[in-house]
Amino acid sequence: MKILIIGASAAGTAAIESIRRYDQESSIVQLSDERHQLYSRCLLSYYLSDSIPREGLQYRDPGFHSQMRVELHEGTRAVHLDTDRQCVTCDDGSVHEFDKLLIATGSLAKFPAYIPQGMEGVNVLRTLDDVEMIRTNVRRARRAVVLGGGLIGMKAAVALNECGLVTSVVVRSSRVLSQMIDQEASHFVTERLGASSIEVFFKTDITEVESRGNTLEAVRTDSGQRIPCELLVVAKGVQPNTDLIADTDIRKRWGIETNAHMQTSRENIYAAGDVAETFDITTGRHAVSALWTCAVQQGHLAGLNMIGRGKAYDGAVLMNSLSIGGIPLISYGVTNPPEGEGYQVITREQGRAGVYKKIVLKEHRIRGIILLGRIDNAGVLLSLIQRREDVSSFEDRLVSDQFGYGTLVGSVGAPDLARYHNP
Ligand SMILES: Cc1cc2nc3c(=O)[nH]c(=O)nc-3n(C[C@H](O)[C@H](O)[C@H](O)COP(=O)(O)OP(=O)(O)OC[C@H]3O[C@@H](n4cnc5c(N)ncnc54)[C@H](O)[C@@H]3O)c2cc1C
């Protein structure tokens, strides 16, 4: 069988590993428009701040592709997909036929039209090349602005601050990490950022970028500020990179629609990772998860299903972890439940200790979690979400410091306990 994989990152790599566990015969060709060894995108901001060396980004051994007997074409962009003839054409003119195709093309950084692309000092943070460019700009910069207060924006702000730049964050909403945490947790995080002298402008957007020649000098905001800066990182979110299916009948909403087997609306074509829309356990809806852990799980499943080892995806749980000013933060699932939809919320706040815990429940099952300051038991709680466990018998203890594996003893059947050791 001829297997073709487009994209060589979390999802594409996981698919190869699953396939080769069971199938030594099929040929695997992988296309990547990047030219770097497999690297972890999640660690890019730590390389930016020099907290890890470039080699620390490495995600698999340099010999990975030859060990897995994968024909890797680096610096090669797939530009056209013919679903009837089952082949993909690349920007170098090469054509690759397939029996099974995995689209693992990830996502693209959104870039507002009012910000000029190509201006010196204006960057996004998505790839290793982007980071190399930012590192070059950091050397001649004193002040930086980050546009966007999501996960990537926050990671960028912390890294630039650690590089010694006076750093400001411009956020359109009233809180940072709005997809991940609630107003109270955002308050804690903002205080920590303030302590690191990162200034956050809430409910603000950039309206104009000032330059001298083609070099960035300042940004202007809709609340009238002029913030001088030599570096701007645009982190306004990501969108699934679905370009390749534009001329096909493969169905998409925000991302490419997939079923529980990571199959698209075309039988022999699969999608996984940031480009794919999958079932979300905590909301019960289909969505793009845009997280490394989800991309790996989906890639593994796509690989298995492509070689006929049918396995269904339980669904994604949005999960994230971050350290802000040394304070650990973990969030899972629905953290800002809509009113009137039957959600119940339990919180515990210890302001002085910098601890905040929130559990979101529906029908006695955990749908979301925020743990800030104390993240012990995050694994047990995640496993309760994944297993859709009825927690009514110990609901009142979920946010207590004493909650843990021990709480489950006597609450769930003894034979079931082992499951929580290895979710
Ligand atoms: C700075 C940063 C920090 C992050 N931090 C976290 C974190 O802490 N936790 C977390 O869970 N997630 C984090 N993420 C998100 C995580 O990195 C992504 O969810 C994950 O990389 C998705 O993997 P993927 O394989 O779907 O796609 P991607 O990693 O986006 O890879 C897709 C690859 O396909 C290539 N490609 C695209 N189109 C084509 C084409 N037509 N032809 C050939 N190649 C193509 C792309 O260039 C890319 O190399 C972070 C992301 C960034 C950018």
The ligand as an SDF file (V2000), in Angstrom:
LIG
                    3D

 53 58  0  0  0  0  0  0  0  0999 V2000
    4.7680   28.9280   19.8500 C   0  0  0  0  0  0  0  0  0  0  0  0
    3.7880   27.8260   20.0510 C   0  0  0  0  0  0  0  0  0  0  0  0
    3.6030   27.2960   21.3180 C   0  0  0  0  0  0  0  0  0  0  0  0
    2.6960   26.2600   21.5140 C   0  0  0  0  0  0  0  0  0  0  0  0
    2.5620   25.7640   22.7770 N   0  0  0  0  0  0  0  0  0  0  0  0
    1.7150   24.7220   22.9810 C   0  0  0  0  0  0  0  0  0  0  0  0
    1.5750   24.1430   24.2680 C   0  0  0  0  0  0  0  0  0  0  0  0
    2.1820   24.5730   25.2290 O   0  0  0  0  0  0  0  0  0  0  0  0
    0.7440   23.0860   24.4010 N   0  0  0  0  0  0  0  0  0  0  0  0
    0.0400   22.5670   23.3610 C   0  0  0  0  0  0  0  0  0  0  0  0
   -0.6880   21.5850   23.5160 O   0  0  0  0  0  0  0  0  0  0  0  0
    0.1460   23.1080   22.1190 N   0  0  0  0  0  0  0  0  0  0  0  0
    0.9480   24.1640   21.9100 C   0  0  0  0  0  0  0  0  0  0  0  0
    1.0700   24.7000   20.6540 N   0  0  0  0  0  0  0  0  0  0  0  0
    0.2240   24.1690   19.5750 C   0  0  0  0  0  0  0  0  0  0  0  0
    0.8740   22.9260   18.9340 C   0  0  0  0  0  0  0  0  0  0  0  0
    2.1800   23.2300   18.5640 O   0  0  0  0  0  0  0  0  0  0  0  0
    0.0520   22.4700   17.7430 C   0  0  0  0  0  0  0  0  0  0  0  0
   -1.2260   22.0840   18.2070 O   0  0  0  0  0  0  0  0  0  0  0  0
    0.7030   21.3000   17.0190 C   0  0  0  0  0  0  0  0  0  0  0  0
    1.9550   21.6780   16.5040 O   0  0  0  0  0  0  0  0  0  0  0  0
   -0.1830   20.7910   15.8850 C   0  0  0  0  0  0  0  0  0  0  0  0
    0.4980   19.7570   15.2190 O   0  0  0  0  0  0  0  0  0  0  0  0
    0.1440   19.3690   13.7200 P   0  0  0  0  0  0  0  0  0  0  0  0
    0.9770   18.1940   13.4040 O   0  0  0  0  0  0  0  0  0  0  0  0
   -1.3290   19.2680   13.5660 O   0  0  0  0  0  0  0  0  0  0  0  0
    0.5350   20.6340   12.8340 O   0  0  0  0  0  0  0  0  0  0  0  0
    1.7850   21.5910   12.7890 P   0  0  0  0  0  0  0  0  0  0  0  0
    2.6450   21.4400   13.9960 O   0  0  0  0  0  0  0  0  0  0  0  0
    1.2530   22.9470   12.4910 O   0  0  0  0  0  0  0  0  0  0  0  0
    2.6110   21.0540   11.5330 O   0  0  0  0  0  0  0  0  0  0  0  0
    2.0990   21.0400   10.2400 C   0  0  0  0  0  0  0  0  0  0  0  0
    3.2760   20.9340    9.2920 C   0  0  0  0  0  0  0  0  0  0  0  0
    2.7900   20.7740    7.9620 O   0  0  0  0  0  0  0  0  0  0  0  0
    3.5020   21.6380    7.0910 C   0  0  0  0  0  0  0  0  0  0  0  0
    2.6570   21.9210    5.9260 N   0  0  0  0  0  0  0  0  0  0  0  0
    1.5350   22.6630    5.8830 C   0  0  0  0  0  0  0  0  0  0  0  0
    1.0130   22.6750    4.6480 N   0  0  0  0  0  0  0  0  0  0  0  0
    1.8320   21.9280    3.8890 C   0  0  0  0  0  0  0  0  0  0  0  0
    1.8290   21.5710    2.5130 C   0  0  0  0  0  0  0  0  0  0  0  0
    0.8450   21.9820    1.6960 N   0  0  0  0  0  0  0  0  0  0  0  0
    2.8370   20.7990    2.0390 N   0  0  0  0  0  0  0  0  0  0  0  0
    3.8320   20.3580    2.8660 C   0  0  0  0  0  0  0  0  0  0  0  0
    3.8730   20.6770    4.1750 N   0  0  0  0  0  0  0  0  0  0  0  0
    2.8900   21.4400    4.6870 C   0  0  0  0  0  0  0  0  0  0  0  0
    3.7320   22.8650    7.9700 C   0  0  0  0  0  0  0  0  0  0  0  0
    4.7380   23.7080    7.4830 O   0  0  0  0  0  0  0  0  0  0  0  0
    4.1210   22.1970    9.2780 C   0  0  0  0  0  0  0  0  0  0  0  0
    5.4740   21.8380    9.2860 O   0  0  0  0  0  0  0  0  0  0  0  0
    1.9650   25.7480   20.4170 C   0  0  0  0  0  0  0  0  0  0  0  0
    2.1530   26.2690   19.1400 C   0  0  0  0  0  0  0  0  0  0  0  0
    3.0530   27.2930   18.9530 C   0  0  0  0  0  0  0  0  0  0  0  0
    3.2490   27.8540   17.5670 C   0  0  0  0  0  0  0  0  0  0  0  0
  1  2  1  0
  2  3  1  0
  2 52  2  0
  3  4  2  0
  4  5  1  0
  4 50  1  0
  5  6  2  0
  6  7  1  0
  6 13  1  0
  7  8  2  0
  7  9  1  0
  9 10  1  0
 10 11  2  0
 10 12  1  0
 12 13  2  0
 13 14  1  0
 14 15  1  0
 14 50  1  0
 15 16  1  0
 16 17  1  0
 16 18  1  0
 18 19  1  0
 18 20  1  0
 20 21  1  0
 20 22  1  0
 22 23  1  0
 23 24  1  0
 24 25  2  0
 24 26  1  0
 24 27  1  0
 27 28  1  0
 28 29  2  0
 28 30  1  0
 28 31  1  0
 31 32  1  0
 32 33  1  0
 33 34  1  0
 33 48  1  0
 34 35  1  0
 35 36  1  0
 35 46  1  0
 36 37  1  0
 36 45  1  0
 37 38  2  0
 38 39  1  0
 39 40  1  0
 39 45  2  0
 40 41  1  0
 40 42  2  0
 42 43  1  0
 43 44  2  0
 44 45  1  0
 46 47  1  0
 46 48  1  0
 48 49  1  0
 50 51  2  0
 51 52  1  0
 52 53  1  0
M  END
$$$$
